Each structure stands twice: as structure tokens, then as C-alpha cells.
Amino acid sequence: MKKLFVFVFVTLMSTSAFSTNENPAKEQIRTRIVELLGNPNFVLDKEVKTIVEFLINKNGEIVILNVNCDTEQVCHYVKNRLNYKLINKELTVKNHIYKMPLTINNSK
């Protein structure tokens, strides 16, 4: 019985050690995208929510696949600010399609 308890304890500890959702590459990508977008220099009537689909090419650059939004100005802004901008050349996760929700607020 004691061996069973030790086995279950070790199994639970090893499972919890590997079950974290932290992905440094995704966090690095998100941080860089927020940095590249900066603050828009236009005024919006309301908050705009969109989903940006992109991948990272072999050179470590963002390639925009789709910007799903209703406002043409926001779509154009996101594409111009992100497309073919360098994330990190040493990034190991490449040619993977990412979907990132994006909210742009009207900051006065």
C-alpha cells in the first residue's frame, strides 16, 4: 500500500510539473506584436475587436494571413504595422499559424 501511495504521489507531481501552459515563444510573440502595434494615430467611434491570423516565416518575420474586422482603417493599420516585421531570428516555432485576438480602444 505504501508503494502504491508513493507511485501515485510521484505520478501526480510529475504530471503537474509538465502541465503548465507557459510557452515562452508565444509570450515573446505577443509582447513583440503589442510593441509593434503601438498606439494608433486615428480616432475610433467604438472599441474594435478582431482576430489576426499570422505565421512566423523561416526568417523570424510575421506574415499576416488574415485580419478579420469590420473597420477597413483598423485592418489596414494592423497589416501595415505587422506584416514582414521581425519577431526574432532565433525563434524555434516557425511556420505555425497563430490566431491572436486583438482589441483596439479609442484612447483620447
C-alpha positions as CSV (number, residue, x, y, z in Angstrom):
1,M,0.0,0.0,0.0
2,K,2.9,2.4,0.8
3,K,4.4,1.7,-2.6
4,L,1.1,2.5,-4.3
5,F,0.9,5.8,-2.4
6,V,4.5,6.7,-3.4
7,F,3.8,5.8,-7.0
8,V,0.6,7.9,-7.1
9,F,2.4,10.8,-5.4
10,V,5.3,10.8,-7.9
11,T,2.9,10.5,-10.9
12,L,0.9,13.5,-9.7
13,M,4.0,15.6,-9.1
14,S,5.4,14.8,-12.5
15,T,2.1,15.5,-14.2
16,S,1.7,18.9,-12.5
17,A,5.3,19.8,-13.4
18,F,4.6,19.3,-17.1
19,S,1.0,20.6,-17.3
20,T,1.8,24.3,-17.2
21,N,0.6,26.3,-20.2
22,E,3.5,28.7,-20.2
23,N,5.0,29.0,-23.6
24,P,7.9,31.4,-23.7
25,A,7.8,31.6,-27.5
26,K,4.1,32.6,-27.6
27,E,4.6,35.2,-24.8
28,Q,7.6,36.6,-26.7
29,I,5.5,36.8,-29.9
30,R,2.6,38.5,-28.1
31,T,4.9,41.1,-26.5
32,R,6.6,41.9,-29.8
33,I,3.2,42.3,-31.6
34,V,1.9,44.7,-28.9
35,E,5.2,46.6,-29.2
36,L,4.9,46.8,-33.0
37,L,1.3,47.9,-33.0
38,G,1.9,50.8,-30.6
39,N,-0.9,53.4,-30.3
40,P,-2.9,54.1,-33.4
41,N,-2.9,57.7,-34.5
42,F,-6.6,57.7,-35.6
43,V,-9.9,58.1,-33.7
44,L,-12.4,55.3,-33.4
45,D,-16.1,55.7,-32.7
46,K,-16.1,52.5,-30.6
47,E,-13.9,49.7,-29.4
48,V,-12.9,47.4,-32.3
49,K,-12.3,43.7,-31.7
50,T,-10.6,41.5,-34.3
51,I,-8.7,38.3,-34.8
52,V,-5.3,38.4,-36.5
53,E,-4.1,35.2,-38.2
54,F,-0.4,35.1,-38.9
55,L,2.6,32.8,-39.1
56,I,6.3,33.3,-38.5
57,N,8.4,32.5,-41.5
58,K,11.9,31.0,-41.6
59,N,13.5,34.5,-41.2
60,G,11.6,35.1,-38.0
61,E,9.2,37.6,-39.6
62,I,5.5,37.9,-39.1
63,V,3.4,37.1,-42.2
64,I,-0.2,38.3,-41.9
65,L,-2.7,35.8,-43.3
66,N,-5.9,37.4,-42.3
67,V,-7.3,40.3,-40.3
68,N,-10.9,39.7,-39.5
69,C,-12.5,43.0,-38.7
70,D,-15.3,45.3,-39.9
71,T,-13.3,48.5,-39.9
72,E,-11.1,49.0,-43.0
73,Q,-8.9,51.5,-41.3
74,V,-8.1,49.1,-38.5
75,C,-7.4,46.2,-40.9
76,H,-5.0,48.4,-42.9
77,Y,-3.3,49.7,-39.7
78,V,-2.7,46.1,-38.4
79,K,-1.4,44.8,-41.7
80,N,1.0,47.8,-42.2
81,R,2.3,47.7,-38.7
82,L,2.9,43.9,-38.5
83,N,3.4,42.3,-42.0
84,Y,7.0,41.2,-42.5
85,K,8.2,42.7,-39.3
86,L,11.0,40.8,-37.4
87,I,10.0,39.0,-34.3
88,N,13.2,37.0,-33.5
89,K,15.5,35.2,-35.8
90,E,16.3,32.6,-33.2
91,L,12.6,31.7,-32.6
92,T,12.2,27.9,-32.8
93,V,8.5,27.8,-33.6
94,K,8.1,28.7,-37.2
95,N,5.6,28.1,-40.0
96,H,2.9,27.6,-37.4
97,I,-0.4,29.5,-37.8
98,Y,-1.3,31.7,-34.9
99,K,-4.6,33.4,-34.1
100,M,-4.4,36.3,-31.8
101,P,-7.5,38.3,-30.6
102,L,-6.9,42.0,-30.7
103,T,-8.8,44.9,-29.2
104,I,-8.2,48.5,-30.2
105,N,-9.6,51.1,-27.9
106,N,-10.2,54.7,-28.6
107,S,-7.7,56.4,-26.3
108,K,-8.3,60.2,-26.1
